[in-house]
Amino acid sequence: MRTAKNSATAPTGFTFLTNHAHVLLLISRNGDIRMREMSITVGITERAVQRIVEELSIAGYLVVSRVGRRNHYQVVLELPLRHPVEADRSIGDLIQLINGSIK
């Protein structure tokens, strides 16, 4: 029987959340975060972050507004998660689960 290994010593290769979820969680913590900060934290290119933000915005999960020379992001918490397995839960539920609270 296999047992779970310590996550610090277990080999990596997958995560339980997508890059879209990682970007959304970072934005939920700080609506003024820069794309460069998100790319460094998530470990993807700035262009990939731009694409993800655009996709989330088009799908209605993010509201992007311009404040001076910067963008401000707001997560739309009421929208459902997209996969049928968790479609009965909202983005707000995911954020609360991971972050422990919603700002």
Phi, psi and omega in degrees: 000133180274145177242156179291136177268160174301130183298336179288334182251351181288143178294145179266177180156342176209159172233165182272350179237150179279169174298326176300315179294319179299314179298315180299319179294319178297317179295322180295333179277331183206100182293349179256011182297145179271152179300325179298316178298318179296317182297319179294315183293317182282332180088033178230172181285160175299323179298320178295321177296317178302316180296315180297314179300318179296315179297316179295323179292312179299322180284352177092005182277343179228144169249123181250125177232149181269129176235101186066237180262005184241162174264147171240135184245142176227128179278137175270101191288336188280343184291146181284155170295156193270336183277142181303331181297324182239019184296344178277000179247156182258168173302320178301322178297317179297313181297318179294321178299314185280311184278339182089344177196167177246129178271000000 
